[in-house]
């Protein structure tokens, strides 16, 4: 099945394949276990990726929280991940960029109040990207915009216990 995604830098539609993203740690729109948050080990959860196009040269991953008080909060930025169907717990292959914690690694859910949504977005890219390690989410999105051939996301929820 193919879908259309609007390119953020131009007003053209991009034809891409829908990836199926899942995790053995939590269901889509389910609660993220504490070990993957700032209240636990603060490690990335495992992700399973299906329907990767054969033309994919690498994957990119963005994890963000659109419910943060200051607006969209970026928890993880990774690109040039070798094509794989499994990103294991506490494992990353690829280049990690700068998140909104000003760190170059996974920063787990840590909402100040209420239940927030965390979007684990996976992109299949038709080319490797030549980017600096301090690249931000916005810079990654611009750089990969011409190369996205597949996209999927998994949404997890988290609320801190008081």
Legacy VTK file of the C-alpha trace (Angstrom):
# vtk DataFile Version 3.0
C-alpha trace
ASCII
DATASET POLYDATA
POINTS 162 float
0.000 0.000 0.000
1.348 3.413 -0.898
0.499 6.730 0.677
1.169 10.370 -0.007
3.076 12.600 2.392
3.395 16.353 1.937
6.991 17.509 1.661
7.570 20.207 4.309
10.025 22.223 2.196
7.941 22.259 -0.956
4.301 21.962 -1.786
4.554 18.660 -3.596
3.303 15.243 -2.640
5.782 12.448 -2.002
4.786 8.888 -2.863
6.032 6.467 -0.215
5.415 3.048 1.236
3.709 2.659 4.616
5.992 0.966 7.138
4.512 -1.030 10.006
6.166 -0.099 13.307
5.541 -2.104 16.466
7.239 -2.915 19.755
7.292 -5.915 22.047
7.398 -3.425 24.962
4.098 -1.592 24.334
1.117 -1.511 22.004
0.247 1.368 19.661
-1.304 4.081 21.880
-0.443 1.959 24.940
1.571 2.932 28.002
5.355 2.938 27.648
6.991 0.865 30.427
8.897 2.899 33.015
12.297 1.407 32.103
12.205 3.359 28.806
11.603 6.699 30.573
13.491 9.175 32.762
11.947 7.420 35.774
13.637 4.128 34.823
16.751 3.117 32.878
16.117 5.803 30.222
16.936 3.391 27.397
15.228 3.099 24.033
12.516 0.461 23.636
12.779 -2.261 21.005
11.161 -1.477 17.657
10.106 -3.855 14.887
9.854 -2.530 11.332
7.974 -4.264 8.517
7.374 -3.501 4.832
10.723 -1.777 4.240
11.078 -1.044 0.503
13.851 -2.987 -1.248
15.316 0.296 -2.497
15.958 1.534 1.051
19.608 2.395 1.713
19.111 3.236 5.410
16.557 4.193 8.053
16.073 7.355 10.078
14.261 7.653 13.401
12.718 10.606 15.209
11.037 10.370 18.615
9.098 13.413 19.753
6.387 14.599 22.133
3.879 17.062 20.635
2.186 17.510 24.049
5.159 19.200 25.760
4.386 22.609 27.333
6.957 24.363 25.110
5.649 22.649 21.968
7.050 19.640 20.146
9.898 18.172 22.284
12.462 16.009 20.499
13.666 12.927 22.404
15.790 11.147 19.787
17.163 11.813 16.308
19.026 9.057 14.403
19.897 8.579 10.720
21.949 6.274 8.490
20.693 3.271 10.459
21.543 0.178 8.380
18.374 -1.384 6.998
17.034 -3.692 9.695
13.708 -5.071 10.823
14.632 -4.830 14.515
16.082 -2.041 16.614
16.841 -3.741 19.888
16.346 -2.317 23.367
19.184 0.041 24.346
20.747 -0.302 20.890
21.346 2.129 18.097
23.221 1.793 14.847
23.543 4.988 12.912
24.339 8.583 13.710
22.568 10.204 16.668
21.736 13.881 16.349
20.894 16.536 18.917
17.695 16.159 20.939
15.962 18.905 22.945
17.796 17.778 26.100
20.930 19.020 24.235
22.240 15.444 24.135
23.141 13.083 21.303
21.340 9.978 22.509
17.892 8.726 23.478
16.131 10.783 26.137
13.092 8.916 27.394
9.626 10.249 28.179
9.625 12.605 31.156
6.431 14.681 31.062
6.122 17.431 33.704
2.428 16.635 34.180
-0.366 14.607 32.647
-0.191 11.899 30.016
1.843 12.718 26.916
2.028 11.035 23.514
5.412 9.914 22.166
5.736 9.398 18.414
8.369 6.881 17.263
8.682 7.829 13.564
10.691 5.602 11.238
11.682 6.671 7.725
13.080 4.425 4.993
15.479 6.489 2.895
16.712 5.898 -0.629
20.103 7.464 0.165
22.589 7.810 2.999
22.800 11.293 4.510
25.982 13.294 5.013
25.142 15.281 8.159
27.033 16.522 11.203
26.450 14.675 14.483
24.900 17.780 16.075
22.091 17.819 13.479
18.634 18.651 14.873
15.260 17.161 13.978
14.441 20.099 11.686
17.759 19.819 9.858
17.288 16.064 9.454
13.769 16.518 8.089
15.052 18.969 5.458
17.998 16.749 4.501
15.917 13.599 4.115
12.855 15.210 2.494
13.935 14.233 -1.037
14.868 10.674 -0.015
11.873 9.304 1.940
10.537 6.123 0.330
8.799 4.671 3.385
7.320 5.965 6.631
5.583 4.579 9.691
5.028 5.502 13.302
4.228 3.983 16.651
2.643 6.099 19.387
3.220 5.382 23.059
1.831 7.114 26.130
3.451 7.985 29.426
2.460 9.764 32.639
4.760 10.093 35.654
3.571 8.798 38.982
3.304 11.476 41.648
LINES 1 163
162 0 1 2 3 4 5 6 7 8 9 10 11 12 13 14 15 16 17 18 19 20 21 22 23 24 25 26 27 28 29 30 31 32 33 34 35 36 37 38 39 40 41 42 43 44 45 46 47 48 49 50 51 52 53 54 55 56 57 58 59 60 61 62 63 64 65 66 67 68 69 70 71 72 73 74 75 76 77 78 79 80 81 82 83 84 85 86 87 88 89 90 91 92 93 94 95 96 97 98 99 100 101 102 103 104 105 106 107 108 109 110 111 112 113 114 115 116 117 118 119 120 121 122 123 124 125 126 127 128 129 130 131 132 133 134 135 136 137 138 139 140 141 142 143 144 145 146 147 148 149 150 151 152 153 154 155 156 157 158 159 160 161
